[in-house]
């Protein structure tokens, strides 16, 4: 099966054979395992001092005083040490020795990546993830390698407008979506996930697309489950450079 290749003016310039990797079965369960494992590798272990809240002279006064039996400081009626008291220790504090890193087999991880790549060619899966794909005529969307040489954000934006991808970039910009709904002070700005650009060589596109909300750029060798299925939801809208598309079977085919 052949799929069309477009130039930067959204004109068909040729065809390329669909890689065998796109026949990989859809495995959302494996994709979810791979994404969770990858996300866990960025967690920083944290814990509490085992003696936190316990360095005190507080002792309970016992019964018969008409007062609760919580530990109290010597020479004072102020409570301390206990879980329910100010400055007391936590009941079940986090422990630094807890194993928060999840592992996944190499073959299982590669299967998740192949399945995530195959899911990017399904309009139903991509649409169900929330991407706006009505203006897009073809999935997978393959562009000539001139894509990799864009050096200005304005050029990337104009390209996305011509391809019909710009509405999906605007959808990912949560700041504009919230406009007119009041300020959200004290909260981090949330940015959705827009198109993913897969290249074989960076000739300026990484810097050019860095300021577009939700847009990620990655080389074909560095693809991972989290980029293909952010939040463990497969079906990312992907723009392929022609050379990267041809290298898929070599980079991720087989076992």
Secondary structure, 3 states (H helix, E strand, C coil): CEEEEECCCCCEEEEEECCHHHHCCCCHHHHHHHHHHHHHCCCCCCCCCCCCCCCCCCECCCCCCCCCCCCECCCCCCECCCCCCCCCCCCCCCCCCCCCCCCCCHHHHHHHHHHHHHHCCCHHHHHHCCCCCCCCCCCCEEECHHHHHCCCHHHHHHHHHHHCCHHHHHHHCHHHHCCCCCCCCCCCCCCCCCCEEEECCCCCHHHHCCCCCCCEEEEHHHCCHHHHCHHHCCCCCEEEEHHHHHCHHHHHCCC
